[in-house]
Amino acid sequence: MTRAVLFDTETTGLDPLTGDRVIEIAALELENDLPTGRHFHCLIDPGRDIPPEATRVHGLTAADLAGKPDFAAIADALLTFLGDGKLIAHNAAFDFGFLDAEFLRIGRPALDRARMIDTLAMAKARFPGLPNSLDALCRRFGIDLSARTTHNALLDCKLLAEVYVELTGGRQRGLSLAAADARADGPAAAGSEVAAYAPRTPRPAAITPEEAAAHTAFLDRLKDPLWRDG
């Protein structure tokens, strides 16, 4: 079995080089590119304010994070869960950059970029010229977005796991989602959880009329595109 980890972060802003920090991290375990049901999730006290514009994105305030562990306290449990396999994220350079900055602050090495798999790059290659945000991909694949009122690292991971299965053709390989396994992967840090979730039901993929129009407009700019319907 090939193990990988899909993960997502929420932060105080957009740039770790100007002092923005990680405030939430979630990660899901995959085997042969399919979710096993095991996950890691932790809220983190960043030791600084959270700007209102960031709160509008993820819904988290300084009060929500008061008393939560700092990054140093959860680093060992996080690294244990990440293991040494592939690390998958949407717009992965953003999440890698923030984790690298957090590890640097506590004297740990950066994550190996050779492990990075970017689902945004995968989606752009498969759907050139179309919107490829997580929301757009969920709508395209018919994945339920009703619970996504704000960006939430754990929910976003669960949605991205379904998107990743579709992008890699996992269901077409005739494989089913593995049964949930709630065993802990090493000792969990204070404030973190390593647990299982119920996998979602497969749904057929579909694109909206607006996405179809955008794709046609993109093809019109190409010379003899192979993807043009006959």
N, C-alpha and C positions, 0 to 999 in steps of 0.2 A: 504494500500500500504506500502511495506517495502522499506525504502530509504537507499541507500548506496552511497558511493563516491569512485570512482576510480581515482587514482592520480599518477603523475610522477614528478620527479625532475631532473634538470641538475645542475651540481656542478663544482667547480674549481678543483676537484680531487677526490680521493677515500676514504679519511679518515677524518671525522670531528674532530677526536681527535688530529690531527696534524695541525688544522687550516683551513682545506678546508671548503668552504661555499656553500650554495645554491645560484644559480644565476637565476634559472627559476623554476617555479612551475605551473603545470596545473592540473585541477581536473574536472571530469565529474560526473554529477548526474545520478544515476541509481534508477529506481523504479522496484521492483520485478526482479532485476538483469538485466534489460534492460535499455539502455540509454534513457533519456527524451529529450535530446538535450540541456540542460542547462550546462554551463561550467564556470569555473573560470580560469583565466590565468594571470600571472604576471612575468615580468622580474625584477630582483633584483640586486641592486648594492652591491657587497659583501664587499666593502671596502678594497680590496686587489687585487694583480695581478691575472691574469688567465694564467696558464702555457700553452705553445704552444701545448703540447700533449692533454690537455683538449679541447682547441679550435678545434683541428682536429676532436674530437668526436662530439661536438655539434655546432661548427661554431660560437660561441659567443666570442667576444673580450672585453677587458676593455672599448674600445671606444663605443661598442654597449650598454654598461650598464651605461655609464656616464649620470648622471642626473636622473637615475631610483630611485625609493624609496628603502630604506634599509628594511631589514626583519621586524624590529619593526613597520614600517609604514603600512605594509600589514597584520600583524599578526591577527588583529581583524577580518578583512574581510575574511581571510583564515579560521579561526576557525569557523566563522559563516557558511561559505559554507560547511565545513567538517561535521558540525552537530554532532550528537551523535550515528550514526549508524556504520555499517561496513565500513572499509577503505581497499581498494583493490589496490594492486600494484604488479608489476612483480619484483621478488627478493625483496620482501617488506621490509626485515630487513635493506637493504641499505637505502631506502627512509625514513623509520621510524627513523633510526639512525641519518640521517642528520637533519630531522625536530626536533627531540628531542634536538639535540645540539643547533639549532637555538632558540628553545623555552627556553632552559636553559639560554642562554645569556641574554634574556630579562625578566628572572624571572617567566616564565610560566611553568606549569607542563608538563611533557612528555606525549605523546599520549598513551592511554591505549592499551597495546599489545593484550589484549583480543579482540580488534576490528579488528585486522590485518587478512586479507585474502591474501595469497601469490599465485598468479597465476602460478609462476614458480614451486612451490611445487605441485600444482594441475596438471600441465602439466607433471611433472616427474612421478606422480602416474598413469596418463592415458597413457603416452607413454614412458615406462621404456626403457632405453638404447638408446633413440633417442635424437638428438639435440632439445633443448626446449627454445632457445632464442626467443625473440619476432619475429625476422626475420624468423626463422625456423618455428614457429607456423603459421605465416601469410602465408608462402608458403604452409604449410600443409593444411590449410583451404581455400586456393585460394583467399586470401585477397590481394588487390592491394598494392604493396610496391613501386610503381614508384615514389612517392613523397618523399620517405624517403632517401634523399641523406646524411643527417646528423641526429644525434639524436636531436629531437625537442620535448619538453615535451608535447605540446598540440597535435601534430600529433601522438606521441607515445601513448597518452591516447586514441585517437580515434581508433587507430589500436588495442590497447589492449582491448578496449570495445567490438570490434567484436570478438576477440579471446575469451574473457570471456563468451560471449553469447554461443560460440561453446563449450567451456569447461563445461559449466553448462547445456548444452542441451536446452538452452532457445528457440531456434526456433522450436525444436521438441515438446515443450510444446504447440505449436500452438499460441504463443503470437507474436504480431507484434511490431516493434519499435514505441515508442510513438511519437506523433507529437511534434515538437519543441515548447518550451515555453520560451520566452525571458524575463520573469519577473525576476527582480533582487531579490536575496535572501539576503536582508539586504543591508546596504550601502557598496558600493565598495570602496576600498582604492585607493589612487592616483596611477596611473600606472597599475591598475588591470582592468580586464574585467570579467563580468559575463554575458554570452550571450548564444546563441543557435547555433547549427550546424546541417547540414542535415545528417541524418543517411545514412549508406551505403547499397548497395544492397546485400542480402545474396548470397553466392557462395558455391558450393559443396566442401567438404574437400577432399584432396588428398595428398599422400606422394610421395616423389621423389624416384627413384630407389636406390639412396645412403642411404636414410633413411630406406627403406625396408631392404637393406642388413645389415645395422647396427642393426635393430631390430631382424633379423634372427640370427645374431651373438650373440646378448644378450640372446635370447632364447636357443641357443645351450649350454649356460653355466648353464642352469637350468635343474633340474630333473623333467621330465614329465610336462612341462609347460602347463597350461590350455589354453594359448593363441595361441598354435601351430595350424595352419590351418590343417584340416583333409584331 
